[in-house]
Amino acid sequence: MVLYLVYTLVPLVWLVISATKTQDDLLSTPGLWFGDSFALFSNIKETLTYNDGIFLRWLGNTLLYVVVGAGGATLLATAAGYGLAKYKFAGRRAVFAVLLGAIAIPGTALAVPTFLLFSKLGLTNTVWAIIIPSLISPFGLYLMWVYASEAIPFELLEAARIDGAGEVRIFTTVALRLLAPGVVTVLLFAVVATWNNYFLPLIMLSKPSLYPLTVGLTQWNSQATGVGANPIYNLVITGSLLTIVPLVVAFLLLQRFWQSGLSAGSVK
């Protein structure tokens, strides 16, 4: 556990300390110690205003991709997983086999075929080139399928049908409440995957105004290296720190749903 904590926390500590340094201190002081001056707030201001505030544009793009893409993926995975778990129909085993195959295929292997398809459709260099692939989450669908199979008793659904509730009402008022811990889990997986998505935007987008934070910060890092480079390492590091803050906040806000889900099974 100690080794795991060290491996996890040392990069984070380095990032936080480095974000407080000026450009000169980054190159002249130890990585895990503070510089001669505390420049965190000036670095944040410069990061947010550099190049006409392009960082804020990248942040807005990332939020758009996450809200629409990850939110849509969670909704689709929840509805489809519930349907596969609670309805009997022909072809369920075929769907299960296709789903397992989709999980086994890495996303990078599908990036180039996806690019060629979207290029034929004229959707490259648009927000839809990132949002539409993000809507599909085979792992999230599988997770909700398994969770719905155990979390929702068939007797409860039959009781709701006897009382006259329709299938849509049963799903929205009964099933979703029981599926809340699973939905939050799938949502966090989708948010992290979309927020950290790099390879797909890299090949789909060529307009800097459409970049997410991952591609935009990589572009800044490229500007800071090579011949005639613009030394903006302090902006790259501060931008990286600002990028992980929303994920930490989201986890802290949503972890109580996990805890309630874990304890729900112990109450009879």
ZAMARGU-4260 file (C-alpha; in steps of 0.2 Angstrom, whole numbers, plus 5000, padded with zeros to 4 digits):
<rodrens>
0) 5000/5000/5000 | 5014/5012/5004 | 5023/5008/4987 | 5006/5011/4978 | 5003/5028/4987
5) 5021/5034/4983 | 5019/5029/4965 | 5002/5038/4964 | 5006/5054/4975 | 5023/5058/4969
10) 5018/5064/4952 | 5004/5074/4959 | 5015/5082/4972 | 5027/5086/4959 | 5014/5094/4948
15) 5007/5105/4962 | 5024/5111/4968 | 5030/5114/4950 | 5014/5125/4947 | 5020/5137/4960
20) 5036/5140/4951 | 5041/5153/4939 | 5049/5148/4922 | 5066/5151/4929 | 5063/5142/4945
25) 5057/5127/4935 | 5074/5125/4927 | 5085/5129/4942 | 5077/5121/4957 | 5074/5103/4963
30) 5057/5096/4956 | 5050/5091/4973 | 5054/5108/4981 | 5048/5125/4980 | 5056/5139/4970
35) 5062/5156/4976 | 5045/5164/4973 | 5027/5158/4975 | 5020/5161/4957 | 5004/5150/4957
40) 4991/5163/4955 | 5001/5173/4942 | 5004/5156/4933 | 4985/5153/4933 | 4981/5171/4927
45) 4994/5169/4913 | 4987/5152/4908 | 4969/5158/4907 | 4974/5174/4897 | 4988/5167/4886
50) 4984/5168/4867 | 4968/5177/4869 | 4962/5164/4882 | 4963/5149/4871 | 4964/5138/4887
55) 4946/5143/4892 | 4940/5139/4875 | 4948/5121/4876 | 4940/5120/4893 | 4923/5124/4886
60) 4926/5111/4872 | 4931/5098/4885 | 4915/5102/4895 | 4904/5101/4880 | 4912/5084/4875
65) 4910/5077/4892 | 4892/5083/4896 | 4885/5078/4879 | 4896/5063/4876 | 4899/5055/4893
70) 4881/5060/4898 | 4873/5052/4883 | 4884/5037/4885 | 4878/5034/4903 | 4860/5036/4898
75) 4862/5024/4883 | 4871/5011/4893 | 4859/5012/4907 | 4844/5010/4896 | 4851/4996/4886
80) 4859/4987/4901 | 4842/4987/4909 | 4833/4981/4894 | 4845/4967/4891 | 4844/4962/4909
85) 4826/4962/4912 | 4818/4958/4895 | 4818/4941/4886 | 4820/4942/4868 | 4828/4932/4853
90) 4846/4936/4850 | 4851/4940/4868 | 4866/4928/4867 | 4871/4936/4850 | 4871/4953/4858
95) 4881/4947/4873 | 4894/4940/4861 | 4895/4956/4851 | 4897/4966/4867 | 4911/4956/4874
100) 4920/4957/4857 | 4918/4976/4857 | 4925/4977/4875 | 4940/4966/4869 | 4944/4978/4855
105) 4955/4993/4860 | 4949/5010/4856 | 4965/5015/4847 | 4962/5001/4835 | 4945/5009/4829
110) 4952/5026/4828 | 4958/5026/4810 | 4942/5017/4803 | 4932/5029/4813 | 4941/5044/4805
115) 4939/5037/4788 | 4920/5034/4791 | 4918/5052/4798 | 4928/5059/4784 | 4917/5051/4771
120) 4902/5059/4780 | 4910/5076/4781 | 4910/5076/4800 | 4929/5078/4803 | 4934/5095/4811
125) 4917/5096/4820 | 4912/5093/4838 | 4901/5078/4832 | 4917/5069/4827 | 4921/5068/4846
130) 4903/5067/4853 | 4896/5053/4842 | 4910/5040/4846 | 4909/5045/4865 | 4891/5040/4865
135) 4895/5022/4864 | 4902/5013/4879 | 4902/4994/4878 | 4910/4992/4895 | 4897/5004/4903
140) 4883/4994/4894 | 4891/4977/4901 | 4892/4985/4918 | 4874/4991/4919 | 4868/4974/4912
145) 4877/4964/4926 | 4872/4977/4939 | 4853/4978/4934 | 4852/4959/4934 | 4856/4958/4952
150) 4849/4975/4958 | 4832/4975/4952 | 4820/4960/4957 | 4808/4954/4944 | 4795/4953/4957
155) 4796/4972/4960 | 4794/4975/4941 | 4779/4963/4941 | 4771/4973/4955 | 4773/4989/4946
160) 4765/4982/4931 | 4750/4975/4941 | 4748/4993/4948 | 4746/4999/4930 | 4763/5007/4928
165) 4770/5007/4910 | 4787/5002/4905 | 4794/5019/4903 | 4787/5024/4920 | 4794/5009/4928
170) 4811/5012/4921 | 4811/5031/4926 | 4803/5030/4943 | 4808/5012/4950 | 4823/5006/4941
175) 4834/5021/4940 | 4833/5024/4959 | 4839/5006/4961 | 4852/5008/4948 | 4859/5024/4955
180) 4876/5017/4961 | 4879/5008/4945 | 4874/5024/4935 | 4886/5035/4944 | 4900/5022/4942
185) 4897/5021/4923 | 4896/5040/4923 | 4913/5042/4931 | 4921/5030/4919 | 4913/5039/4904
190) 4918/5056/4911 | 4936/5051/4914 | 4938/5042/4897 | 4930/5057/4888 | 4940/5070/4898
195) 4956/5061/4895 | 4953/5057/4877 | 4968/5061/4867 | 4971/5050/4851 | 4953/5052/4844
200) 4953/5072/4845 | 4971/5072/4838 | 4966/5063/4822 | 4949/5070/4820 | 4952/5089/4823
205) 4964/5101/4815 | 4956/5117/4821 | 4964/5123/4838 | 4947/5131/4842 | 4939/5114/4843
210) 4953/5106/4853 | 4950/5098/4870 | 4962/5101/4884 | 4972/5086/4881 | 4977/5090/4863
215) 4978/5109/4867 | 4991/5106/4881 | 5001/5094/4870 | 5002/5108/4857 | 5008/5120/4870
220) 5021/5108/4875 | 5027/5106/4857 | 5029/5125/4856 | 5040/5124/4872 | 5053/5112/4863
225) 5063/5112/4848 | 5072/5126/4838 | 5065/5143/4841 | 5054/5137/4855 | 5043/5148/4866
230) 5047/5143/4884 | 5030/5141/4892 | 5033/5126/4903 | 5025/5135/4917 | 5009/5136/4907
235) 5009/5118/4902 | 5011/5113/4920 | 4998/5125/4927 | 4986/5120/4914 | 4989/5102/4918
240) 4985/5105/4936 | 4969/5115/4932 | 4964/5100/4920 | 4964/5087/4934 | 4954/5098/4947
245) 4937/5095/4939 | 4940/5076/4939 | 4945/5076/4958 | 4929/5087/4962 | 4918/5076/4952
250) 4924/5060/4961 | 4923/5068/4979 | 4905/5074/4975 | 4899/5057/4968 | 4908/5045/4979
255) 4894/5045/4992 | 4883/5036/4979 | 4896/5022/4978 | 4896/5021/4997 | 4877/5020/4998
260) 4877/5007/4985 | 4890/4996/4994 | 4880/4997/5010 | 4863/4994/5002 | 4866/4976/5000
265) 4869/4974/5019 | 4852/4980/5024 | 4838/4967/5022
</rodrens>
